Amino acid sequence: MDLLKAARDVRMRAWAPYSRFKVGAALRAESGAVYAGCNVENVAYPEGTCAEAGAIAAMVAGGDTRIAEITVIADSPEPVPCCGGCRQKIAEFAGPEVRVTLATTDGKTRVMSVAELLPGAFSAAHMDRT
């Protein structure tokens, strides 16, 4: 399945009545399964969820735990980078070399790795006490 199409399709189901800024994300797990998520706003703003977090939650609920590739799309003049929290969430489930595609509804894309998206990521290795 094409990740850009999956992200574009799920974006249309986003719940964004306050910002009207719909975002869709689709990821391919290492198993090959595709999972998608959209942003879901809440009138109490901090209680909403991002598209990337939704796709990751769907992946984990589906029994997968490793991201092989992820695509995020929004209606913006330029590809929108993931928020800081989602960068960390992606880094939890993806290696530093994993491809991240950021896209606009007008067809612009920016491709980078997880390491480029979140340089100096906090990881479980930081918690090791040897």
Contacts in CASP RR format, 6 or more apart in sequence:
PFRMAT RR
TARGET T0000
AUTHOR 0000-0000-0000
METHOD contacts of the structure
MODEL  1
MDLLKAARDVRMRAWAPYSRFKVGAALRAESGAVYAGCNVENVAYPEGTC
AEAGAIAAMVAGGDTRIAEITVIADSPEPVPCCGGCRQKIAEFAGPEVRV
TLATTDGKTRVMSVAELLPGAFSAAHMDRT
1 26 0 8 1.000
1 28 0 8 1.000
1 34 0 8 1.000
3 26 0 8 1.000
3 27 0 8 1.000
3 28 0 8 1.000
3 34 0 8 1.000
3 69 0 8 1.000
3 70 0 8 1.000
3 71 0 8 1.000
3 101 0 8 1.000
4 26 0 8 1.000
4 71 0 8 1.000
4 73 0 8 1.000
4 101 0 8 1.000
4 103 0 8 1.000
6 26 0 8 1.000
6 34 0 8 1.000
6 36 0 8 1.000
6 71 0 8 1.000
7 24 0 8 1.000
7 25 0 8 1.000
7 26 0 8 1.000
7 36 0 8 1.000
7 51 0 8 1.000
7 71 0 8 1.000
7 72 0 8 1.000
7 73 0 8 1.000
7 103 0 8 1.000
8 24 0 8 1.000
8 73 0 8 1.000
8 105 0 8 1.000
9 36 0 8 1.000
10 24 0 8 1.000
10 25 0 8 1.000
10 26 0 8 1.000
10 36 0 8 1.000
10 37 0 8 1.000
10 38 0 8 1.000
10 51 0 8 1.000
11 22 0 8 1.000
11 23 0 8 1.000
11 24 0 8 1.000
11 38 0 8 1.000
11 51 0 8 1.000
11 73 0 8 1.000
11 74 0 8 1.000
11 105 0 8 1.000
12 22 0 8 1.000
13 38 0 8 1.000
14 22 0 8 1.000
14 23 0 8 1.000
14 24 0 8 1.000
14 38 0 8 1.000
14 39 0 8 1.000
14 40 0 8 1.000
14 51 0 8 1.000
15 38 0 8 1.000
15 39 0 8 1.000
15 40 0 8 1.000
15 41 0 8 1.000
16 22 0 8 1.000
16 23 0 8 1.000
16 39 0 8 1.000
16 41 0 8 1.000
17 41 0 8 1.000
18 41 0 8 1.000
18 43 0 8 1.000
18 45 0 8 1.000
19 41 0 8 1.000
21 39 0 8 1.000
21 74 0 8 1.000
21 75 0 8 1.000
22 38 0 8 1.000
22 39 0 8 1.000
22 74 0 8 1.000
22 75 0 8 1.000
23 38 0 8 1.000
23 39 0 8 1.000
23 50 0 8 1.000
23 51 0 8 1.000
23 72 0 8 1.000
23 73 0 8 1.000
23 74 0 8 1.000
23 80 0 8 1.000
24 36 0 8 1.000
24 37 0 8 1.000
24 38 0 8 1.000
24 39 0 8 1.000
24 51 0 8 1.000
24 55 0 8 1.000
24 72 0 8 1.000
24 73 0 8 1.000
24 74 0 8 1.000
25 36 0 8 1.000
25 37 0 8 1.000
25 38 0 8 1.000
25 50 0 8 1.000
25 51 0 8 1.000
25 52 0 8 1.000
25 54 0 8 1.000
25 55 0 8 1.000
25 70 0 8 1.000
25 71 0 8 1.000
25 72 0 8 1.000
25 73 0 8 1.000
26 34 0 8 1.000
26 35 0 8 1.000
26 36 0 8 1.000
26 37 0 8 1.000
26 55 0 8 1.000
26 70 0 8 1.000
26 71 0 8 1.000
27 34 0 8 1.000
27 35 0 8 1.000
27 36 0 8 1.000
27 55 0 8 1.000
27 56 0 8 1.000
27 59 0 8 1.000
27 67 0 8 1.000
27 68 0 8 1.000
27 69 0 8 1.000
27 70 0 8 1.000
27 71 0 8 1.000
28 34 0 8 1.000
28 67 0 8 1.000
28 68 0 8 1.000
28 69 0 8 1.000
28 70 0 8 1.000
29 35 0 8 1.000
29 59 0 8 1.000
29 64 0 8 1.000
29 65 0 8 1.000
29 66 0 8 1.000
29 67 0 8 1.000
29 68 0 8 1.000
30 64 0 8 1.000
30 66 0 8 1.000
30 67 0 8 1.000
30 68 0 8 1.000
31 64 0 8 1.000
32 68 0 8 1.000
33 59 0 8 1.000
33 62 0 8 1.000
33 64 0 8 1.000
35 55 0 8 1.000
35 56 0 8 1.000
35 58 0 8 1.000
35 59 0 8 1.000
35 62 0 8 1.000
35 64 0 8 1.000
36 55 0 8 1.000
36 58 0 8 1.000
37 51 0 8 1.000
37 52 0 8 1.000
37 54 0 8 1.000
37 55 0 8 1.000
37 58 0 8 1.000
38 51 0 8 1.000
38 54 0 8 1.000
39 48 0 8 1.000
39 49 0 8 1.000
39 50 0 8 1.000
39 51 0 8 1.000
40 48 0 8 1.000
40 49 0 8 1.000
40 54 0 8 1.000
41 48 0 8 1.000
42 48 0 8 1.000
50 82 0 8 1.000
50 83 0 8 1.000
50 85 0 8 1.000
50 86 0 8 1.000
51 72 0 8 1.000
52 70 0 8 1.000
52 72 0 8 1.000
52 82 0 8 1.000
52 86 0 8 1.000
52 89 0 8 1.000
52 90 0 8 1.000
53 86 0 8 1.000
53 89 0 8 1.000
55 70 0 8 1.000
56 67 0 8 1.000
56 89 0 8 1.000
56 90 0 8 1.000
56 93 0 8 1.000
59 65 0 8 1.000
59 67 0 8 1.000
59 93 0 8 1.000
65 93 0 8 1.000
66 93 0 8 1.000
66 94 0 8 1.000
67 90 0 8 1.000
67 93 0 8 1.000
67 94 0 8 1.000
67 95 0 8 1.000
67 98 0 8 1.000
68 94 0 8 1.000
68 98 0 8 1.000
69 98 0 8 1.000
69 99 0 8 1.000
69 100 0 8 1.000
69 101 0 8 1.000
70 90 0 8 1.000
70 94 0 8 1.000
70 98 0 8 1.000
70 99 0 8 1.000
70 100 0 8 1.000
70 101 0 8 1.000
71 100 0 8 1.000
71 101 0 8 1.000
71 102 0 8 1.000
71 103 0 8 1.000
72 80 0 8 1.000
72 82 0 8 1.000
72 100 0 8 1.000
72 101 0 8 1.000
72 102 0 8 1.000
72 103 0 8 1.000
73 102 0 8 1.000
73 103 0 8 1.000
73 104 0 8 1.000
73 105 0 8 1.000
74 80 0 8 1.000
74 103 0 8 1.000
74 104 0 8 1.000
74 105 0 8 1.000
75 104 0 8 1.000
75 105 0 8 1.000
76 104 0 8 1.000
76 105 0 8 1.000
77 104 0 8 1.000
77 106 0 8 1.000
78 104 0 8 1.000
78 108 0 8 1.000
78 110 0 8 1.000
79 102 0 8 1.000
79 103 0 8 1.000
79 104 0 8 1.000
79 108 0 8 1.000
79 109 0 8 1.000
79 110 0 8 1.000
80 102 0 8 1.000
80 104 0 8 1.000
81 87 0 8 1.000
81 102 0 8 1.000
81 117 0 8 1.000
82 90 0 8 1.000
82 100 0 8 1.000
82 102 0 8 1.000
82 117 0 8 1.000
84 118 0 8 1.000
87 117 0 8 1.000
87 118 0 8 1.000
87 121 0 8 1.000
88 118 0 8 1.000
88 121 0 8 1.000
88 122 0 8 1.000
90 98 0 8 1.000
90 100 0 8 1.000
90 114 0 8 1.000
90 117 0 8 1.000
90 118 0 8 1.000
91 114 0 8 1.000
91 117 0 8 1.000
91 118 0 8 1.000
91 121 0 8 1.000
91 122 0 8 1.000
91 123 0 8 1.000
94 114 0 8 1.000
95 114 0 8 1.000
96 113 0 8 1.000
96 114 0 8 1.000
96 115 0 8 1.000
96 121 0 8 1.000
97 113 0 8 1.000
97 114 0 8 1.000
97 115 0 8 1.000
98 113 0 8 1.000
98 114 0 8 1.000
99 111 0 8 1.000
99 112 0 8 1.000
99 113 0 8 1.000
100 111 0 8 1.000
100 112 0 8 1.000
100 113 0 8 1.000
100 114 0 8 1.000
100 116 0 8 1.000
100 117 0 8 1.000
101 109 0 8 1.000
101 110 0 8 1.000
101 111 0 8 1.000
102 109 0 8 1.000
102 110 0 8 1.000
102 111 0 8 1.000
102 112 0 8 1.000
103 109 0 8 1.000
103 110 0 8 1.000
114 121 0 8 1.000
115 121 0 8 1.000
END
